[in-house]
């Protein structure tokens, strides 16, 4: 729970007494912790999410960005990432200030084996230990060439060239020996 300390310049009695004041400040504190916007993206620049997406590769970094409305004290924010193969990663509050109240968590998928992270993921965001929202994203396997792919390709070309060279030598050797 966010704790707000306020000083009143007017009397409690004129505004409904102590109970009314506590009720109003409690309501403001709850409203203050309200999540205004959130995104799953590839990065954060100048306080804004960059590359909003729900699909990542198994070596990407996943950013979960949260904007909290006008809060005096944002309290504790925590992200719980749940993935395939029983992977669970809890990331505590990371704060960035640029005149806006936002924070984000980064899940670095490259820290895990590629085959372990492929599949559907959920991230749940908690503010002051209360669930605020859950979002989903998907991690796909790496595609394209692997680092050793070109080496295997060159070796195959070399072996094919050697086989063709030997075949032509034998073929010409037989033709040359049959003429004599």
C-alpha positions as MATLAB code, in Angstrom:
seq = 'XXXXXXXXXXXXXXXXXXXXXXXXXXXXXXXXXXXXXXXXXXXXXXXXXXXXXXXXXXXXXXXXXXXXXXXXXXXXXXXXXXXXXXXXXXXXXXXXXXXXXXXXXXXXXXXXXXXXXXXXXXXXXXXXXXXXXXXXXXXXXXXXXXXXXXXXXXXXXXXXXXXXXXXXXXXXXXXXXXXX';
ca = [
       0.000    0.000    0.000;
       1.297    3.456   -0.827;
       1.495    5.684    2.238;
       0.685    9.343    1.719;
       1.407   11.925    4.388;
      -0.570   15.114    3.968;
      -0.912   18.327    5.882;
      -4.249   20.042    5.870;
      -4.460   23.840    5.892;
      -8.142   23.772    6.855;
      -9.927   22.210    9.817;
     -11.097   18.615    9.717;
     -14.468   19.586   11.147;
     -15.319   21.790    8.162;
     -14.724   18.867    5.766;
     -16.356   15.978    7.606;
     -13.818   15.329   10.339;
     -10.906   12.903   10.561;
     -12.788    9.985    8.927;
     -13.566   11.945    5.756;
      -9.939   13.093    5.486;
      -8.581    9.557    5.941;
     -11.094    8.194    3.436;
     -10.114   10.797    0.818;
      -6.351   10.321    1.307;
      -6.746    6.538    1.155;
      -8.701    6.832   -2.121;
      -6.034    9.159   -3.543;
      -3.301    6.726   -2.556;
      -5.089    3.881   -4.359;
      -5.639    6.037   -7.438;
      -2.003    7.188   -7.326;
      -0.723    3.654   -7.853;
      -2.888    3.129  -10.923;
      -1.159    1.786  -14.022;
      -1.941    4.161  -16.882;
      -0.145    2.313  -19.674;
       2.030   -0.737  -20.217;
       3.811   -2.442  -23.090;
       5.948   -5.424  -23.965;
       8.697   -4.236  -26.270;
      12.280   -4.611  -27.511;
      13.658   -1.597  -25.625;
      13.063    1.648  -23.761;
      14.424    5.002  -24.972;
      13.738    8.363  -23.344;
      11.159    6.745  -21.099;
       9.110    5.338  -23.975;
       8.746    1.759  -25.192;
      10.488    1.008  -28.495;
       9.524   -1.838  -30.817;
       6.259   -2.942  -29.221;
       5.718   -6.601  -30.031;
       4.501   -9.901  -28.658;
       7.027  -12.055  -30.554;
      10.680  -12.433  -29.614;
      13.581  -14.652  -30.635;
      15.256  -16.911  -28.102;
      18.295  -14.606  -27.784;
      16.357  -11.304  -27.431;
      15.804   -9.086  -24.431;
      12.164   -8.655  -23.399;
      11.228   -5.302  -21.849;
       8.019   -4.916  -19.845;
       7.367   -1.168  -19.489;
       4.845    0.299  -17.034;
       3.638    3.877  -16.587;
       2.105    4.688  -13.212;
      -0.235    7.669  -12.840;
       0.849   10.720  -10.832;
       2.191    8.942   -7.800;
       3.960   10.604   -4.925;
       5.536    7.319   -3.856;
       5.192    4.543   -6.381;
       5.855    1.827   -3.844;
       7.164   -1.585   -4.783;
       6.791   -2.797   -8.362;
       7.658   -6.370   -9.259;
       7.452   -8.428  -12.443;
       7.008  -12.189  -12.481;
       7.902  -13.802  -15.804;
       6.630  -17.379  -16.278;
       7.761  -19.387  -19.269;
       7.886  -22.916  -20.607;
       9.783  -25.687  -18.815;
       8.900  -24.238  -15.415;
      11.017  -21.103  -15.855;
      10.063  -18.371  -13.378;
      11.952  -15.113  -13.000;
      11.037  -12.396  -10.526;
      12.465   -8.942  -11.240;
      12.153   -6.157   -8.667;
      11.511   -2.482   -9.335;
      13.869   -0.661  -11.702;
      13.370    3.062  -11.727;
      13.992    5.616  -14.446;
      12.887    9.220  -14.086;
      12.433   11.723  -16.865;
       9.533   13.777  -15.591;
       7.258   10.756  -15.999;
       6.557    7.945  -13.565;
       7.581    4.834  -15.418;
       9.607    1.748  -14.741;
      10.486   -1.420  -16.599;
      11.957   -4.875  -16.233;
      14.298   -6.615  -18.653;
      14.268  -10.373  -19.203;
      17.433  -11.450  -21.030;
      16.492  -14.648  -22.871;
      20.090  -15.258  -23.985;
      20.927  -16.265  -20.387;
      18.943  -19.475  -20.934;
      19.347  -22.361  -23.354;
      17.588  -21.518  -26.598;
      15.447  -24.654  -26.504;
      14.249  -23.929  -22.941;
      12.720  -20.504  -23.650;
      10.816  -21.229  -26.856;
       7.064  -21.079  -26.294;
       4.385  -18.991  -24.617;
       5.246  -16.684  -21.710;
       3.243  -14.634  -19.200;
       4.403  -11.616  -17.246;
       2.434  -10.493  -14.216;
       3.041   -7.047  -12.740;
       2.496   -6.413   -9.044;
       2.334   -2.990   -7.396;
       2.685   -3.178   -3.620;
       2.214   -6.957   -3.831;
      -1.174   -6.616   -5.565;
      -1.586   -8.008   -9.076;
      -2.146   -5.147  -11.505;
      -2.130   -6.916  -14.873;
      -0.906   -9.974  -16.754;
       0.373   -9.858  -20.312;
       1.499  -12.575  -22.727;
       4.199  -12.935  -25.358;
       5.743  -15.685  -27.457;
       9.380  -16.687  -27.892;
      10.324  -18.321  -31.181;
      13.472  -20.286  -32.050;
      16.359  -18.660  -33.844;
      16.208  -18.983  -37.603;
      18.714  -18.522  -40.363;
      22.351  -19.474  -40.370;
      24.286  -20.679  -37.390;
      27.910  -19.642  -36.959;
      29.237  -22.942  -38.311;
      26.903  -23.076  -41.335;
      29.297  -21.389  -43.806;
      32.146  -23.679  -42.705;
      30.076  -26.783  -43.428;
      29.069  -25.282  -46.780;
      32.704  -24.661  -47.771;
      33.713  -28.177  -46.699;
      30.907  -29.647  -48.815;
      32.038  -27.622  -51.850;
      35.644  -28.748  -51.293;
      34.598  -32.420  -51.003;
      32.414  -32.187  -54.125;
      35.321  -30.592  -56.027;
      37.692  -33.364  -54.885;
      35.252  -36.099  -55.933;
      34.690  -34.502  -59.355;
      38.449  -34.052  -59.868;
      39.143  -37.708  -59.040;
      36.269  -38.862  -61.266;
      37.553  -36.832  -64.255;
      41.127  -38.097  -63.725;
      39.924  -41.708  -63.723;
      37.729  -41.104  -66.744;
      40.571  -39.519  -68.770;
      43.055  -42.143  -67.568;
      40.787  -44.930  -68.855;
      40.279  -43.184  -72.203;
      44.035  -42.650  -72.554;
      44.911  -46.275  -71.689;
      42.232  -47.746  -74.031;
      43.765  -45.920  -77.070;
      47.150  -47.561  -76.637;
];
